[in-house]
Amino acid sequence: MNATSGKSTLACALTRALHSRGKLTYILDGDNLRHGLNRDLTFKAEDRAENIRRIGEVAKLFADAGLICIASVISPYRKDRDACRSLLPDGDFIEVFLDMPLRVCEARDPKGLYKLARAGKIKGFTGIDDPYEAPLNSEIVLEEEGDVCPPPEVMADKVICYLEGKGYLQA
């Protein structure tokens, strides 16, 4: 996912939908974690890998405690996502790929990060001068419908439908 793909908004909508079903959740937001737990990390490839590793370990702790952990993060490398998947029992890591075109992310850029990256003022920016390796086998793919991005509640409902269909939301 790119910086402004809508992942935090989707995570919040998904949390509301799960809470309405009586489920306990916790959102691990990449930006928030960068200000605390992972503030010692840069955006170099090895630090990005460590960022995702730490988030995966924390997510595992929440899952062990019985919470649904929603990790809303930019995870540009497949190997790092696969390493997180391997931390959990089979089927417990559900990858949601929010597949939004770069033009949508740039249009939603409230912090002006894409503009700065395009001007060369931010180096190693995912999707601009740093790669993003799209998932090959994510459980859920959410994307534009035509040229319209679905509302976050609609995307959250798609995730809920998947979870219900797989029996994750049973009492």
Disulfide bonds with the S-S distance in Angstrom:
none
